[in-house]
Amino acid sequence: MADPGIHGGDDVDHRQDSGNRRLYNPYQDLQIPYRTLYDLPTSPEFLFQEESLAQRRSWGENLTYYTGIGYLSGSVAGASLGLRRALRSAEPGDTLKIRINRILNSCGQDGRRIGNRVGVIGLMYAGLESGMVAARDTDDWVNSVLAGLGTGALFRAANGPRSAAIAGAIGGLMVGAAVAGKQVLKRYVPI
């Protein structure tokens, strides 16, 4: 917070420096209401009362968040895999331009491919989780686990029922582990 003596107001600054001279304060006589300018509320402000009662993101925010996080993390992981692949495929006679071109092409191709996949998984998960919240009219861990199960099954549904069942089980277990880990962090890690 700003020093009250700097902005004038009710507090008059009579501080002195080491030479026993009074320090000059250009804001002393302006009577600026600094407290109303700098003491801002720390809680979010809502336009409607119903928004303040909800303790979770809306379906649109949820959709944007999971899709964006999925695409970004998938792109970074894909780019790192592409970098590894490009460095392995380097030949001894390549020039620096060819090596840089190979690295950029490989990072871009793998980053885009994996980023799109993980972004679509995030999109499906967000849609299924928001649908489960709307259908069950409750927001608990069951919605998240069922959304993970449904996302895995839906993502691999084109490969057959066995692949969809295995992917659904993996998705449900991954989300269940994430929900359990979040609860452990909330309980034992002071934030």
C-alpha positions as CSV (number, residue, x, y, z in Angstrom):
1,M,0.0,0.0,0.0
2,A,1.2,3.5,-0.7
3,D,2.7,5.6,2.0
4,P,0.0,7.9,3.5
5,G,2.3,10.8,3.9
6,I,3.1,10.9,0.3
7,H,-0.5,11.6,-0.8
8,G,-1.5,14.0,1.8
9,G,-5.0,13.6,3.3
10,D,-5.5,13.3,7.1
11,D,-2.0,12.4,7.8
12,V,0.6,15.2,7.7
13,D,4.1,14.2,7.1
14,H,6.6,15.7,9.5
15,R,9.4,13.3,8.9
16,Q,12.9,14.7,8.9
17,D,16.0,13.5,7.2
18,S,19.4,12.9,9.0
19,G,20.3,16.7,8.8
20,N,17.2,17.7,10.9
21,R,15.5,19.3,8.0
22,R,11.9,18.7,7.2
23,L,11.4,16.6,3.9
24,Y,9.4,18.3,1.2
25,N,6.0,16.6,0.4
26,P,4.4,18.0,-2.8
27,Y,1.1,16.4,-2.0
28,Q,0.7,17.8,1.5
29,D,-1.9,20.5,0.8
30,L,-3.8,18.8,-2.0
31,Q,-6.1,16.8,0.2
32,I,-6.2,13.8,-2.2
33,P,-8.5,11.0,-0.9
34,Y,-5.8,8.3,-1.3
35,R,-7.6,5.8,0.8
36,T,-10.4,5.5,-1.6
37,L,-8.0,5.2,-4.5
38,Y,-5.6,2.6,-3.2
39,D,-7.6,0.5,-0.7
40,L,-9.4,-1.6,-3.3
41,P,-11.5,-4.7,-2.4
42,T,-9.7,-8.0,-2.6
43,S,-12.8,-10.2,-3.3
44,P,-14.3,-10.4,-6.8
45,E,-17.2,-8.1,-7.6
46,F,-20.2,-9.7,-9.3
47,L,-22.9,-8.0,-11.4
48,F,-25.7,-10.4,-10.3
49,Q,-26.2,-12.0,-6.9
50,E,-26.5,-15.5,-8.4
51,E,-23.0,-15.3,-9.7
52,S,-21.6,-14.8,-6.2
53,L,-23.3,-17.9,-5.0
54,A,-21.7,-20.2,-7.5
55,Q,-18.4,-21.6,-6.4
56,R,-17.2,-22.9,-9.7
57,R,-16.5,-21.8,-13.2
58,S,-19.3,-21.6,-15.8
59,W,-19.4,-24.1,-18.6
60,G,-17.9,-21.6,-21.0
61,E,-15.0,-20.8,-18.7
62,N,-14.6,-24.5,-18.1
63,L,-14.5,-25.2,-21.8
64,T,-12.0,-22.5,-22.5
65,Y,-9.8,-23.4,-19.6
66,Y,-9.5,-27.2,-20.2
67,T,-9.2,-26.7,-24.0
68,G,-6.5,-24.0,-23.6
69,I,-4.5,-25.9,-21.0
70,G,-4.7,-29.1,-23.0
71,Y,-3.6,-27.5,-26.2
72,L,-0.8,-25.5,-24.6
73,S,0.6,-28.5,-22.6
74,G,0.2,-30.8,-25.6
75,S,2.0,-28.3,-27.8
76,V,4.9,-28.0,-25.4
77,A,5.2,-31.8,-25.0
78,G,5.0,-32.3,-28.7
79,A,7.6,-29.7,-29.4
80,S,10.0,-31.3,-27.0
81,L,9.4,-34.7,-28.6
82,G,9.9,-33.1,-32.0
83,L,13.2,-31.5,-30.8
84,R,14.4,-34.9,-29.6
85,R,13.5,-36.5,-32.9
86,A,15.2,-33.8,-34.9
87,L,18.4,-34.0,-32.9
88,R,18.5,-37.8,-33.3
89,S,18.0,-37.6,-37.1
90,A,20.8,-35.0,-37.6
91,E,23.4,-36.2,-40.1
92,P,27.2,-35.4,-39.8
93,G,27.3,-33.4,-43.1
94,D,24.3,-31.1,-42.4
95,T,24.9,-27.4,-42.3
96,L,23.6,-25.2,-39.5
97,K,20.7,-23.9,-41.6
98,I,19.5,-27.4,-42.4
99,R,19.7,-28.5,-38.8
100,I,17.7,-25.5,-37.6
101,N,15.2,-26.1,-40.4
102,R,14.8,-29.7,-39.4
103,I,14.4,-28.8,-35.7
104,L,11.7,-26.1,-36.5
105,N,9.8,-28.3,-38.8
106,S,9.8,-31.3,-36.4
107,C,8.9,-29.2,-33.4
108,G,6.1,-27.5,-35.2
109,Q,4.7,-30.7,-36.7
110,D,4.8,-32.7,-33.5
111,G,3.7,-29.8,-31.3
112,R,0.7,-29.1,-33.5
113,R,-0.3,-32.8,-33.8
114,I,-0.1,-33.6,-30.0
115,G,-1.5,-30.2,-29.0
116,N,-4.6,-30.7,-31.1
117,R,-5.2,-34.1,-29.7
118,V,-4.8,-33.0,-26.1
119,G,-6.9,-29.9,-26.8
120,V,-9.7,-32.1,-28.1
121,I,-9.5,-34.3,-25.1
122,G,-9.8,-31.2,-22.9
123,L,-12.8,-30.0,-25.0
124,M,-14.6,-33.3,-24.6
125,Y,-13.8,-33.5,-20.8
126,A,-15.1,-30.0,-20.2
127,G,-18.3,-30.6,-22.1
128,L,-19.0,-33.9,-20.4
129,E,-18.2,-32.5,-16.9
130,S,-20.5,-29.5,-17.5
131,G,-23.2,-31.8,-18.8
132,M,-22.9,-34.0,-15.7
133,V,-23.1,-31.0,-13.4
134,A,-26.3,-29.9,-15.2
135,A,-27.8,-33.4,-15.3
136,R,-27.1,-34.3,-11.6
137,D,-27.5,-30.7,-10.3
138,T,-24.6,-31.3,-7.9
139,D,-20.9,-30.5,-8.2
140,D,-18.8,-33.2,-6.7
141,W,-16.0,-35.6,-7.5
142,V,-18.4,-38.1,-9.2
143,N,-19.0,-35.7,-12.1
144,S,-15.2,-35.4,-12.7
145,V,-14.6,-39.1,-12.6
146,L,-17.6,-39.9,-14.9
147,A,-16.5,-37.2,-17.3
148,G,-13.0,-38.7,-17.4
149,L,-14.4,-42.1,-18.0
150,G,-16.7,-40.8,-20.8
151,T,-13.9,-38.7,-22.4
152,G,-11.6,-41.7,-22.6
153,A,-14.3,-43.9,-24.1
154,L,-15.5,-41.3,-26.5
155,F,-11.9,-40.4,-27.7
156,R,-11.2,-44.1,-28.6
157,A,-14.7,-45.1,-29.7
158,A,-13.7,-45.3,-33.3
159,N,-11.1,-48.0,-32.5
160,G,-13.7,-50.4,-31.3
161,P,-15.5,-51.2,-28.0
162,R,-12.5,-52.9,-26.3
163,S,-10.2,-49.9,-27.0
164,A,-13.0,-47.5,-25.8
165,A,-13.5,-49.5,-22.6
166,I,-9.8,-49.5,-21.8
167,A,-9.4,-45.8,-22.6
168,G,-12.5,-45.0,-20.5
169,A,-11.1,-46.9,-17.5
170,I,-7.7,-45.1,-17.9
171,G,-9.4,-41.7,-18.2
172,G,-11.6,-42.4,-15.1
173,L,-8.5,-43.6,-13.1
174,M,-6.5,-40.6,-14.2
175,V,-9.2,-38.1,-13.2
176,G,-9.8,-40.0,-9.9
177,A,-6.1,-39.8,-9.1
178,A,-6.1,-36.1,-9.9
179,V,-9.2,-35.4,-7.7
180,A,-7.7,-37.4,-4.8
181,G,-4.4,-35.6,-5.2
182,K,-6.1,-32.3,-5.1
183,Q,-7.9,-33.2,-1.9
184,V,-4.6,-34.3,-0.3
185,L,-3.0,-31.0,-1.3
186,K,-5.9,-29.0,0.1
187,R,-5.7,-30.9,3.4
188,Y,-1.9,-31.1,4.0
189,V,-0.4,-28.3,2.1
190,P,-1.0,-24.8,3.6
191,I,-1.7,-22.3,0.8
